[in-house]
C-alpha cells in the first residue's frame, strides 16, 4: 500500500479539514511554525498509535475548535496500490472490492477519530451497500449470515465461509444495493477483526525528527551500533539461542566448581563447606555489556560522539534508514514510509545535494515513500515541482498546495515564499537576475529602462561613476557590500525590481 492523500482536522494549527496529496517523494515547505512538522507527526500518531515518536495529548487539539465545542481530532489516510487479496475472516481470502470496503475512488480510506485526544476510534469510509436487506453484513456472524441466506432463499455455494455468503447476499440484491458513503466502525464487535487484519497490510512509518538528540550522552550518537545491539538482542529467536548458550556454560561451570570443591574437601573440609559457586543465570546476564565496545570510528579511531554535528547527523540518518528497513523486514510489512524533518540540518551544500539524490533514488524503489520538511533552497532545487507542497496560512486555517512552475523553470524556495507570503528577498532577486543573464536576455531586458548613478570601485582603488538600471544597482550592492559609496537600496526598490524582472520573464516566448 501507498499513501495517496492525508486529511487533517482539528490537529494543532489545522482546524478546518485540509487535504494533502502524497507522492513517492513529498517535500513540505513554508515559514517557521507554519505546520510542516505537524504533518509528519500526525502520520506517526496514525500509523504507530502512540507507540512511535509522538504521543497525542490534549494540547494537540486545535484551540479554536475547542472554544467552539469541538474537541475531536480526525486523521484520514487514503491508500492506493492495494493488495490483490486480503483475509478478514479466519483464513479465507477475499478482496477489498468484493467486501465493499473501498471508497468511490476504489481506494482504501481509513479514518481515525480521537475524542478529546483520547483512544482512537477507527472507521473505514466505503461506498457500501445500505439496503436494509443487506446492510451491515460485515458485522454479522456466520449463523446470522446463514439465516439471511435461508430466509431469502439465496443461492450460495458454501455456507461455511462468511466472505462467500456476504458475496452471495450482495449479488442477490445487486440491483438495489443502494451504495452510499458510509463510515464502518472497525473497532468494536465482530468488525474489530477487520481492523486487526487491515493493519498487517499498512506501511511501516518511521519518523526522523529535526530536533533528534545530538548530545554526547545520547546512546545513538555514542554509536548507532550500540543502539543496534539493543534492538538485535530483543529478537526472540536470538534470546532463545543465547539462553541455550548461557545454560550450557552454567552447567559446565558448575561441574568445574563442584570438582574443585571436592578436591578442596579432601584437603580441608571446613573451608570447602564454607564455599559456594556464584554463577549468574541466563536471565541475569548483561548481554549488552558483552558488546559495549562495538563502534564505528573514523580516522585515528575518533569516536562518532566526538565528530562534527554534520557527520553525526549523517550517520544517524543512515542508521535511521537501516533500522527502519530492518523493522520492515522483521514485521514483514509490504511497504515503508520514511519521514525526515529537515534532512539538510548541519549539512553543507554538497552533502545536501548527495543526500537528496539518495532520497530521490530511494523513493523510486517499490513500495517506498519519502516525506520531508525543508527550509533549504538547495534541497528544493534538487526536486521537481510535483514533489513540493507549500503550506501557507489563510486566517486561522492552513492550506497545503501543490506547486506549479512560475517565472523560474526550476523549483525555488525563494519564489515559493514570494508567491505565498509576498516575501521579498535579495536571494530571489539574485535568482531572477541570474536566470535572465543565463538565458542571454540581459541586453533586451536593459534596453529602454531609466538609469541611475552607481559609484564603482576599480581594481586600483579609484572610483568610477557608471550609469546603471535599478536592477543592476541593487545587484551590485548585494554582491559588493564593501562598496559604501552608494545610497543603500530600499525595500520598495528591491520589490519593484523583482516585479519588473518577473514581468519581463513572463513576457518572453
Secondary structure by P-SEA (a helix, b strand, c coil): ccccbbbbccccccccbbbbbbccbbbbbbcccccaaaaaaaaaaaacccccccccccccccaaaaaacccbbbbbbbbcccccccccccccccccccccccccccbbbbbbbbccccbbbbbbbccccccccccccccccaaaaaaaaaaacccccccccaaaaaaaaaaaacccccccccccccccccaaaaaaaaaaaccbbbbbbccccccccccccccaaaaaaaaaaacaaaaaaaaaaaaaaaaaaaaaaaaaaaaaaaccaaaaaabbbbbbccccccccccccccccccccccccccccaaaaaaaaaaaaaaaaaaaaaaacccbbbbbbccccccccaaaaaaaaaaaaaaaacccbbbbbccccaaaaaacccccbbbbbbcccbbbbbbbcccccccccaaaaaaaacccccaaaaaaaaaaaaaacccccccccbbbbbbbbbccccbbbbbbbcaaaaaaaaaacccccccccccaaaaaaaaaaaaaaaaacc
